[in-house]
Amino acid sequence: MPEKLKEAVLKPKLKKDSLEYEEYTNCRPISNLKFLSKVIEKVAADQFLEHLANNNLEEPFQSAYKRFHSPETTLLKVQNDILVAIDKRKCVVLLLLDM
């Protein structure tokens, strides 16, 4: 990405109208990235995801950064797998890690 396209103008915006503008912690930085840089980033991301899909490089259980997948999708799959295992009278162990 060319450096010129990475430049943005930051404008402080109050988090709430009732707050003091002079106190910087009351403001949220809003940047205006150039339109072209957003388009290039979107096209590159789409091409990368298409490459992963076409070459079977996608992780089957990954939900992040995939279209039509969300945390809810993952939770429903885990819940379904647990219920199916219980129906088959199998032992179920669930280990959750927050890294």
MODELLER restraints for C-alpha pairs under 7 A, 6 or more apart:
rsr = mdl.restraints
at = mdl.atoms
rsr.add(forms.Gaussian(group=physical.xy_distance, feature=features.Distance(at['CA:5:A'], at['CA:34:A']), mean=6.22, stdev=0.5))
rsr.add(forms.Gaussian(group=physical.xy_distance, feature=features.Distance(at['CA:5:A'], at['CA:37:A']), mean=5.57, stdev=0.5))
rsr.add(forms.Gaussian(group=physical.xy_distance, feature=features.Distance(at['CA:7:A'], at['CA:33:A']), mean=6.84, stdev=0.5))
rsr.add(forms.Gaussian(group=physical.xy_distance, feature=features.Distance(at['CA:8:A'], at['CA:31:A']), mean=5.73, stdev=0.5))
rsr.add(forms.Gaussian(group=physical.xy_distance, feature=features.Distance(at['CA:8:A'], at['CA:32:A']), mean=5.37, stdev=0.5))
rsr.add(forms.Gaussian(group=physical.xy_distance, feature=features.Distance(at['CA:8:A'], at['CA:33:A']), mean=4.99, stdev=0.5))
rsr.add(forms.Gaussian(group=physical.xy_distance, feature=features.Distance(at['CA:9:A'], at['CA:31:A']), mean=5.45, stdev=0.5))
rsr.add(forms.Gaussian(group=physical.xy_distance, feature=features.Distance(at['CA:9:A'], at['CA:32:A']), mean=5.67, stdev=0.5))
rsr.add(forms.Gaussian(group=physical.xy_distance, feature=features.Distance(at['CA:10:A'], at['CA:29:A']), mean=5.96, stdev=0.5))
rsr.add(forms.Gaussian(group=physical.xy_distance, feature=features.Distance(at['CA:10:A'], at['CA:30:A']), mean=5.45, stdev=0.5))
rsr.add(forms.Gaussian(group=physical.xy_distance, feature=features.Distance(at['CA:10:A'], at['CA:31:A']), mean=4.48, stdev=0.5))
rsr.add(forms.Gaussian(group=physical.xy_distance, feature=features.Distance(at['CA:10:A'], at['CA:32:A']), mean=6.91, stdev=0.5))
rsr.add(forms.Gaussian(group=physical.xy_distance, feature=features.Distance(at['CA:11:A'], at['CA:29:A']), mean=5.79, stdev=0.5))
rsr.add(forms.Gaussian(group=physical.xy_distance, feature=features.Distance(at['CA:11:A'], at['CA:30:A']), mean=5.17, stdev=0.5))
rsr.add(forms.Gaussian(group=physical.xy_distance, feature=features.Distance(at['CA:11:A'], at['CA:31:A']), mean=6.29, stdev=0.5))
rsr.add(forms.Gaussian(group=physical.xy_distance, feature=features.Distance(at['CA:12:A'], at['CA:27:A']), mean=5.52, stdev=0.5))
rsr.add(forms.Gaussian(group=physical.xy_distance, feature=features.Distance(at['CA:12:A'], at['CA:28:A']), mean=5.58, stdev=0.5))
rsr.add(forms.Gaussian(group=physical.xy_distance, feature=features.Distance(at['CA:12:A'], at['CA:29:A']), mean=4.77, stdev=0.5))
rsr.add(forms.Gaussian(group=physical.xy_distance, feature=features.Distance(at['CA:12:A'], at['CA:30:A']), mean=6.06, stdev=0.5))
rsr.add(forms.Gaussian(group=physical.xy_distance, feature=features.Distance(at['CA:13:A'], at['CA:27:A']), mean=5.14, stdev=0.5))
rsr.add(forms.Gaussian(group=physical.xy_distance, feature=features.Distance(at['CA:13:A'], at['CA:28:A']), mean=5.16, stdev=0.5))
rsr.add(forms.Gaussian(group=physical.xy_distance, feature=features.Distance(at['CA:13:A'], at['CA:29:A']), mean=6.34, stdev=0.5))
rsr.add(forms.Gaussian(group=physical.xy_distance, feature=features.Distance(at['CA:13:A'], at['CA:30:A']), mean=6.68, stdev=0.5))
rsr.add(forms.Gaussian(group=physical.xy_distance, feature=features.Distance(at['CA:14:A'], at['CA:21:A']), mean=6.53, stdev=0.5))
rsr.add(forms.Gaussian(group=physical.xy_distance, feature=features.Distance(at['CA:14:A'], at['CA:26:A']), mean=5.85, stdev=0.5))
rsr.add(forms.Gaussian(group=physical.xy_distance, feature=features.Distance(at['CA:14:A'], at['CA:27:A']), mean=4.35, stdev=0.5))
rsr.add(forms.Gaussian(group=physical.xy_distance, feature=features.Distance(at['CA:14:A'], at['CA:28:A']), mean=6.13, stdev=0.5))
rsr.add(forms.Gaussian(group=physical.xy_distance, feature=features.Distance(at['CA:15:A'], at['CA:26:A']), mean=5.86, stdev=0.5))
rsr.add(forms.Gaussian(group=physical.xy_distance, feature=features.Distance(at['CA:15:A'], at['CA:27:A']), mean=5.47, stdev=0.5))
rsr.add(forms.Gaussian(group=physical.xy_distance, feature=features.Distance(at['CA:15:A'], at['CA:28:A']), mean=6.06, stdev=0.5))
rsr.add(forms.Gaussian(group=physical.xy_distance, feature=features.Distance(at['CA:19:A'], at['CA:26:A']), mean=6.32, stdev=0.5))
rsr.add(forms.Gaussian(group=physical.xy_distance, feature=features.Distance(at['CA:20:A'], at['CA:26:A']), mean=6.77, stdev=0.5))
rsr.add(forms.Gaussian(group=physical.xy_distance, feature=features.Distance(at['CA:52:A'], at['CA:58:A']), mean=5.54, stdev=0.5))
rsr.add(forms.Gaussian(group=physical.xy_distance, feature=features.Distance(at['CA:63:A'], at['CA:69:A']), mean=5.12, stdev=0.5))
rsr.add(forms.Gaussian(group=physical.xy_distance, feature=features.Distance(at['CA:63:A'], at['CA:70:A']), mean=5.71, stdev=0.5))
rsr.add(forms.Gaussian(group=physical.xy_distance, feature=features.Distance(at['CA:63:A'], at['CA:71:A']), mean=6.70, stdev=0.5))
rsr.add(forms.Gaussian(group=physical.xy_distance, feature=features.Distance(at['CA:63:A'], at['CA:74:A']), mean=6.55, stdev=0.5))
rsr.add(forms.Gaussian(group=physical.xy_distance, feature=features.Distance(at['CA:64:A'], at['CA:70:A']), mean=6.67, stdev=0.5))
rsr.add(forms.Gaussian(group=physical.xy_distance, feature=features.Distance(at['CA:82:A'], at['CA:92:A']), mean=6.60, stdev=0.5))
rsr.add(forms.Gaussian(group=physical.xy_distance, feature=features.Distance(at['CA:85:A'], at['CA:92:A']), mean=6.87, stdev=0.5))
